């Protein structure tokens, strides 16, 4: 049963009353729609440095530190703030496997992370450059003459998903199934729906592992089957946990970024002009948009009583790691709510890809995809805008993103778009 605002949630006795904010952060952000990140930025002015909320989707009460400094300290201290057992999927199925390496703390974490690092090196991503560009151009070809598109369905979903499935060596024809299962799993607030999708994903992964045991190939799962931890093969649970993590982490995050980034560009035609006139800024623009529209929230369990600022967190409490709050912190970023593509010079690094040992292993791939997508859309199409008679919808449950994002543009005008030969790769 889901907690709702009408269902009072008891506040643990050790939580000071003045630190309680009686709202569901994800529900509030979703209700704010396109104003969500402005509302999040205002929390830095209206809430204590650390506050407590009684619910987060279908999850129970949780501490919310909003300052980047505190969040970095938490992520750098996995002994005190553990990531073990904080996704519900195995528990919902009555099982005990872990999403490795996400739910494994140091020092064991490094052993599992070492299995993934070779797959996402800059050199490996560079080798995909031609495939990434070819796919982006192909998808743009399919909508260019129509003058409008459902950006989510036409580009934001298929583009990163097909690239990722190619990298993993997983069947491209299963793309719609992968997308549906992953998005429903992450976005749903209904426990039965989450459980059904978790079961469907684990069934697919187990079947794929069994098939690759019988018929090894040149894919990620076959690679894991030949890998070792501490001189031994991976267990069935380890195989499942790593594949499950890759499944959900690789198939939705870039999609959400693309939707948010292109929604922003569609609302700010002057910044489209800035990038068309200065394509060398596209890499900086991607970094600023990653900061301004961060999408990932993580949780940690407190392993012993600990003081964070003026707040005493007790053993067993959970803590929200909000990358959007960290990246909108006015103590770190001047005019944090403003999107400035020239901010990068001398700016503090953002936390969109998390921080510390659990920093996103796929960040090189994500950056490349985002830069190429932005470069080619701005190069090939005139000024983008939100399509007539449509309203984008923001969803903050799980991984933040847009829904119903329809874009529109006028007939291409070669004089208004910088040429292929003038375009500079980000």
Secondary structure, DSSP 8 states (H G I E B T S, - for coil): ----TTS-----TTS-GGGB--SBHHHHHHHHGGGHHHHHHHHHHHS-SEEEEEEETTEEEEEEE--HHHHHHHHT-TTTEE-TT-SSHHHHTT-----TTTT--TTHHHHHHHHHHGGG-HHHHHHTHHHHHHHHHHHHHHHHTTSEEEHIIIIIHHHHHHHHHHHHT--GGGHHHHHHHHHHHHH---HHHHHHHHHHHHHHHHHHHHHHHHS--SSHHHHHHT-EETTEE--HHHHHHHHHHHHHHHTTHHHHHHHHHHHHHHH-HHHHHHHHHTGGGHHHHHHHHHHHT---EEEEEE-S-EEETTEEE-TT-EEEEEHHHHHT-TTTSTTTTS--TTTTTT-----TT--GGG--TTHHHHHHHHHHHHHHHHHHS---EE-TT---EEE-SSS-EEES-EEE--S--TTTS--TTT----
